[in-house]
Amino acid sequence: MKKLFFAIAFVAISLGLASAQEKNEAFIDITGSAKVKVIPDRAEIEITLREADLKGKYSLNEWENKLALALTGAGVDAKKQLSLYRQYVAPAKRKTINQYKTFKLEVYTAEEAQNVMDELVKNEISGGRLTKVWLSSRDAVADSLKVEAIKMAKHDATVLAEAIGQSVGSATRITYYPSRPAVVYRNVMLKSAGAETMALTADAAPALPQIDFEEIEIEENVTVQFILNPEKR
């Protein structure tokens, strides 16, 4: 699922004076970078039930029941994966005000997302949107990238020091640049894979694209300052 590759480290060499030790010391500063592309394993689908869309055909409660049936048909654990995000339910005396409920559903695969959308259409629910995708193990992946980035910095520092007949000593400073969260926000209205084929004959029906989770990139960067040992004589 992952193809790990490392960016070529950006190199900056600086010579400084260590006044605290009252002697000249040379330093080398190296920035190491590591990144990986991964397939998200989490996605959020937002589902809104609006009284205005019902046109008197169902009550809001009846539509909620149809949503429950759709999720059951898609194999979703509603108690675990579904949450109420916001709602407006008018008092009984103000029935003319449009009521609504918005739910957020967490799914784990593109196939599960597709199954949900197909079942929503079957149950006459069209207000589904894919709002974001992410990787649940993002922190663990990021930690491994930090290790690889600092290894790259040490490797490149050693190569450069040896090129001028010197060697790398202890690290005196490590600067870490926090990466952006690996979450992709979307606002995509989803459709059932079969919705557009219902009016077509089996022979004429084209193969429609399915929901897919695109790769997202996680990148970590660190800058390390090493002591540059004098050339051996």
C-alpha positions in Angstrom: 0.0 0.0 0.0 2.9 2.3 0.6 5.8 3.3 -1.6 8.3 5.0 0.6 10.7 7.4 -1.0 13.0 10.0 0.4 13.6 13.5 -0.9 17.2 14.5 -1.5 18.3 16.3 1.6 18.8 20.0 1.3 22.2 20.9 2.6 23.5 24.0 4.2 26.9 24.1 5.8 27.8 26.8 8.3 30.9 27.5 10.3 30.4 29.1 13.7 32.3 30.2 16.8 31.6 28.4 20.0 32.5 31.3 22.3 31.3 29.4 25.4 34.1 27.0 24.9 36.5 29.7 23.9 37.6 27.9 20.8 36.6 27.7 17.1 34.3 24.8 16.2 32.9 24.0 12.8 29.3 22.8 12.3 27.4 21.3 9.5 23.6 21.8 9.2 21.6 19.3 7.2 17.9 19.1 6.5 16.5 15.6 6.0 13.1 14.9 4.4 11.1 11.8 4.2 7.6 11.3 2.7 5.2 8.5 1.8 2.0 8.2 -0.2 -0.8 6.2 1.5 -4.3 5.1 0.7 -6.7 6.6 3.3 -8.6 4.1 5.5 -11.2 6.5 6.9 -13.7 8.8 5.2 -16.6 10.9 6.4 -20.0 11.0 4.6 -22.4 13.7 5.6 -26.1 12.8 5.3 -28.8 15.4 5.6 -32.5 14.6 5.9 -34.6 17.7 5.2 -38.3 18.0 5.6 -38.4 20.3 2.6 -37.2 17.4 0.4 -39.9 15.0 1.5 -42.8 17.0 -0.1 -45.3 15.4 2.4 -44.4 11.8 1.3 -42.8 10.8 4.6 -42.4 12.3 8.0 -38.9 13.1 9.3 -39.1 10.1 11.6 -40.1 7.8 8.8 -37.1 9.0 6.7 -34.8 8.4 9.7 -36.1 4.8 9.7 -35.3 4.5 5.9 -31.8 5.8 6.7 -31.4 3.1 9.3 -32.5 0.5 6.8 -30.1 1.8 4.2 -27.2 1.6 6.6 -28.1 -1.9 7.6 -28.3 -2.9 4.0 -24.8 -1.5 3.4 -23.4 -3.5 6.3 -22.7 -0.4 8.5 -22.7 -0.5 12.3 -24.8 2.6 12.8 -24.2 2.7 16.6 -20.5 2.8 16.1 -20.1 4.7 12.8 -23.0 7.2 12.8 -23.4 10.4 14.8 -25.9 13.2 14.8 -24.0 16.4 13.8 -26.8 19.0 13.9 -30.6 19.3 13.8 -33.6 21.6 13.9 -36.8 20.0 15.0 -39.6 22.6 15.2 -42.1 22.6 18.1 -45.4 20.8 17.4 -47.2 24.1 17.0 -44.9 25.3 14.3 -45.2 22.5 11.7 -44.7 24.9 8.8 -41.0 25.4 9.7 -38.8 23.0 7.8 -37.1 20.5 10.0 -33.8 18.7 9.3 -31.2 16.4 10.7 -27.6 16.1 9.6 -25.6 12.9 10.4 -21.9 12.1 9.9 -21.0 8.6 9.0 -17.5 7.2 9.2 -16.6 4.5 6.7 -13.4 2.5 6.3 -13.1 1.6 2.7 -14.1 3.1 -0.7 -16.2 -0.1 -1.3 -18.1 0.6 2.0 -18.7 4.2 0.9 -20.0 3.0 -2.4 -22.4 0.5 -0.7 -23.7 3.2 1.5 -24.5 5.5 -1.4 -26.2 2.7 -3.4 -28.4 1.9 -0.4 -29.2 5.6 0.2 -30.5 5.9 -3.4 -32.5 2.7 -3.0 -34.2 4.2 0.0 -34.9 7.6 -1.7 -32.2 9.5 0.2 -30.1 11.7 -2.0 -28.4 14.1 0.5 -25.0 12.3 0.9 -21.7 14.1 0.6 -18.1 12.8 1.0 -16.6 15.5 3.2 -13.1 14.3 4.1 -10.7 11.3 4.0 -7.7 10.5 6.2 -5.4 7.7 7.5 -6.2 6.4 11.0 -2.5 5.4 11.6 -1.2 8.8 10.6 0.8 9.4 13.8 2.6 6.0 13.6 3.5 6.6 9.9 4.7 10.2 10.8 6.9 8.9 13.6 8.6 6.4 11.2 9.2 9.2 8.7 10.8 11.4 11.3 13.3 8.6 12.0 14.1 8.1 8.3 14.5 11.9 7.9 17.0 12.2 10.6 18.9 9.1 9.3 19.0 10.8 5.9 20.4 14.0 7.5 23.1 12.0 9.3 24.0 10.1 6.2 24.4 13.2 4.0 26.3 15.0 6.7 28.8 12.1 6.8 29.2 12.0 3.0 29.9 15.7 2.8 32.3 15.7 5.8 34.3 12.8 4.3 34.5 14.6 1.0 36.7 17.2 2.7 38.6 14.8 4.8 36.6 15.4 8.0 34.1 13.5 10.1 30.8 14.2 11.8 30.6 14.4 15.5 27.7 14.7 17.9 24.5 16.5 17.1 24.2 19.9 18.8 20.7 20.8 17.7 17.6 19.2 16.1 14.9 21.4 14.6 11.6 19.7 13.8 9.1 21.2 11.4 5.5 19.9 12.2 3.8 18.6 9.1 0.3 19.3 8.1 -2.4 16.9 9.1 -2.9 14.2 6.5 -6.6 14.9 6.0 -8.1 15.8 2.7 -11.3 17.9 2.9 -13.8 17.4 0.1 -17.3 18.5 -0.7 -18.4 15.9 -3.2 -22.0 15.0 -3.8 -22.0 11.2 -4.2 -24.2 9.2 -6.5 -25.2 5.6 -6.6 -23.3 3.5 -9.1 -26.6 2.2 -10.4 -28.7 5.3 -10.4 -27.9 6.3 -13.9 -28.2 2.9 -15.4 -31.8 2.1 -14.3 -33.3 3.6 -17.4 -30.8 1.8 -19.7 -30.9 -1.7 -21.0 -28.3 -4.2 -19.7 -26.6 -4.2 -23.1 -26.5 -0.4 -23.3 -25.5 0.3 -19.7 -21.9 1.7 -19.5 -19.5 0.8 -16.7 -19.7 3.8 -14.3 -16.8 4.8 -12.1 -17.0 3.7 -8.5 -16.1 5.7 -5.4 -12.3 5.7 -4.9 -10.0 7.1 -2.2 -7.1 8.9 -3.8 -3.6 8.7 -2.2 -2.6 11.3 0.3 0.9 12.3 1.1 2.6 12.5 4.5 5.9 14.3 4.8 8.3 15.0 7.7 11.3 17.3 7.8 14.1 17.8 10.4 17.2 19.9 10.4 20.2 18.6 12.4 23.3 20.5 13.3 26.4 18.3 13.8 29.9 19.1 15.0 32.3 18.9 12.1 35.5 17.3 13.5 38.8 18.6 12.2 40.7 16.8 9.4 42.8 14.0 10.7 46.5 14.5 10.1 
